Amino acid sequence: MAETISSTEVVEQDNNLWSGGKPPMKASYGKLMMWYFLLSDAFTFAGFLIGYGALRFSMPNWPVPEKVFNKFPFTGEANLPLIFVTFMTFVLLASSFTMMRAVQEGHNENRKGVINWMLLTIIGGFTFLGCQAWEWTTLIAKEYTSIHVNPFGRMTEDGIFLNADGSEGEAFEAGYSYLIHNINAHEGGHGEEATADHGEAAVSHSHPGDYPDALIDEDGYIHRKFKVTSGVDAGQVKSAPFGPKAFGALFFFITGFHGFHVFSGVLFLTIILINVISGIYVARKNGYEMVEKIGLYWHFVDLVWVFVFLVYYLL
């Protein structure tokens, strides 16, 4: 028997034709579009990290993160592996908590609570960006790392550097001294050079012949120099080969791409905070939905950093 539809039900259906009916999954159009954006962005980050992993495990001499990221502000040359990046991770996760509290206060229509917790979230975002700027500055200005040059090779626990084919080279005392010297920058023996003088073996000359025991790569850079600690050449200063160039390029690209997301998030958080202070969202009576939407984005940025931290710094 066919079901009958009353005239009242027909009128209700006609009235809903132009209103869009019920929101899908009980989510507004704005939040649904935010989820679509985050899903597409997740695929982008996944592609970057998968590409990094493929290169990382295909090169035996890939640098060990504990040997690269071992600096901390105001501690000089102290060896503190991954302590600084752990602090960065804690700051970002803490800002995710403050963002969650801002959303909760928005659901309660508590404007003052939203303002306070969003302000703490913005401070956390700026702190993370400042930490990342210090890390980049250290790698570029002090370690001479760039998208073309990676002065870090892979060292075993016994202090032995690995060659590009994975075989063990000589044992070196890491950090004894090193020099990065761009020979191609010189014209007639004059020009700019990048040097780091940490010992008697660090020299600065203008001609390749002045480095009989140094290795020169295709870009004209003298390789990092170390003091041999064992074998027949113990006590001599020699040079160890650079690590894969892709290390620096991938690091600056992946962390820079994530940093751009953090910067964008801080910018949008600031704009929305100004709107909250002005009282724009009070009249809407929708639980500060705009705060919730930017909260989704901020939680996504924090979650992505957890994967970046796991893949790039811990593997």
Buried (B, 14 or more C-beta within 10 A) or exposed (E): EEEEEEEEEEEEEEEEEEEEEEEEEEEBEEBEEBBEEBEEBBEEBEEBBEBBEEBBEEBEBBBBBBBBBBBBEEEEEEEEBBBBBBBBBEBBBBBBBBBBBBBBBBBEBBBEBBBBBBBBBBBBBBBBBEBBEBBBEBBEEEBBBBBEBBBBBBBEEEBBBBBBEEEEBBBBEBBBBBBBBBBEBBEEEEEEBBBBEBBEBBBEBBEBEEBEEBBBEEEEBBBBBBBBBBEEBEEEBBBBBBBBBBBBBBBBBBBEBBBEBBBEBBEBBBEBBEBBBEEEBEEEEEBBBBBBBBBBBBBBBBBBBEBBBEBBBEE
